Amino acid sequence: MQSMKTILRRGLSLLLAAAVLLPGAMPAYAFAADTQSAAVQSVLAGKQAPYDLLIYFKSAEGSSLTLKQKADAAQAQARALLEQAGDDVISWESFYITNAIHAQIKSKDLVYKLAQLKNVDEITWNGTVERVEPVEDTEEESSIKLFSNTIYQPDERDIEWGVLQVHADKVWNEFGVDGADATVGIIDGGANYNVSALKNAWSGEYKDFVDGYESPQHTSSDDHGTHVAGTIVGREGDNLNRIGVAPGAKFISARAMGEDGGLESDLIAAAEWMLEKKPDVINNSWGGSNDDDPWFEDVVNAWVKAGIIPVFAAGNTSGEVPGAGTISNPANYANVLAVAATDRDKEIGNFSNKGPSAFPEAGQKPEISAPGVQVRSVDSNGNYV
């Protein structure tokens, strides 16, 4: 489904074209004000206060300023207005990784005032993004697996099948490369670094952008984040529960996904924190629909410029086999690595989303397909699942 942001951008483009063709129709400032008011009205339609919004700003092009300096300059008027608004504002926070402010506002009039500021590019609703959840087997599939005894039994080395299938064990042994000296950032639910398979891989950095907890909890979102971390770096011992492809690497964890998914503002905040921590790779097992919304584009551009490799799950579809062009956003961006799921027979998982991307310049997607069907890892309670 086409995003509201995309619709608004195209609507504004058509109105601007009409203004060029009819220069005498209205003064330029009046046209701009009316256009912004119409855009805001569309965003707020059907919504009740408080309004949970992302306010995006125009950045100076070709400037030698840093991202922080650009944000400070562009957001100055808006910050002052929010500071002076008193009880009309519940909370607000500023970002620089993308030039934006997240604000919860009670007053519709204040939203319209913000929209009229010259540096405001657009105002959008603070949307929710889904975790990429495992897809449950149908009753028929479960019966087939039960009778064909397909449960994987590792040998005495206790290495998970997916790790063996990508020959990670050979890379460890023959090249001496197991991820040592590398740090992986994980934006997900909270990865419980206290479980046996992860405690030696945790770097000591954790931040919760959803509830502000100081340590991971034991919710379904924490199960998800812990399972992801286990697949990346998990190992309990030299010959015990070797579930991760890079057991020598360290990881840092940002919890930006709750049990119902993650707010865009929390994901942006987590992404900015990651930029400041500068891991080598950032893993993101979450995503939205297969649209061409560039809402996270500034973020991945900043990561790439800082030398960080962005990795995103291609996404899963439950209840049907996804067709061409279903790959999730932001996995469909040109400058990220998208990863789809394969099974033990090296076939694409029947739930795994497929390319091409909604962005023509991104070309074919995903870049990588790797084991992701019935992969054993660990949950937030330390159970191997």
Buried (B, 14 or more C-beta within 10 A) or exposed (E): EEBBBBEBBEBBEEBEEEBEEEEEEEEEEEBBBEBBEBBBEEBBEEEEBBBBBBBBBEBEEEEEEEBEBBBBBBBEBBBEBBEEBEEBBEEBEBBBBBBBBBBBBBBBEBBBBBBEBEBBEBBBBBBBBBBBBBBEBEEEEEEEEEEEEEEEEBEEEBBBBBBBBBEBBEBBEEEEBBBEEBBBBBBBBBBBBEBBBBEBBBBEBBBBBBEEEEEBBEBBBBBBBBBBBBBBBBBBEEEEBBBBBBBBBBBBBBBBBBEEBBBBBBBBBBBBBBBEBBBBBBBBBBBBBBBBBBBBBBBBBBBEEEEBBBBBBBBBBEEEEBEEBBBBBBBBBEBBBBBBBBBBEEEBBBBBBBBBBBBEEBEEBBBEBBBBBBBBBBBBEBEBE
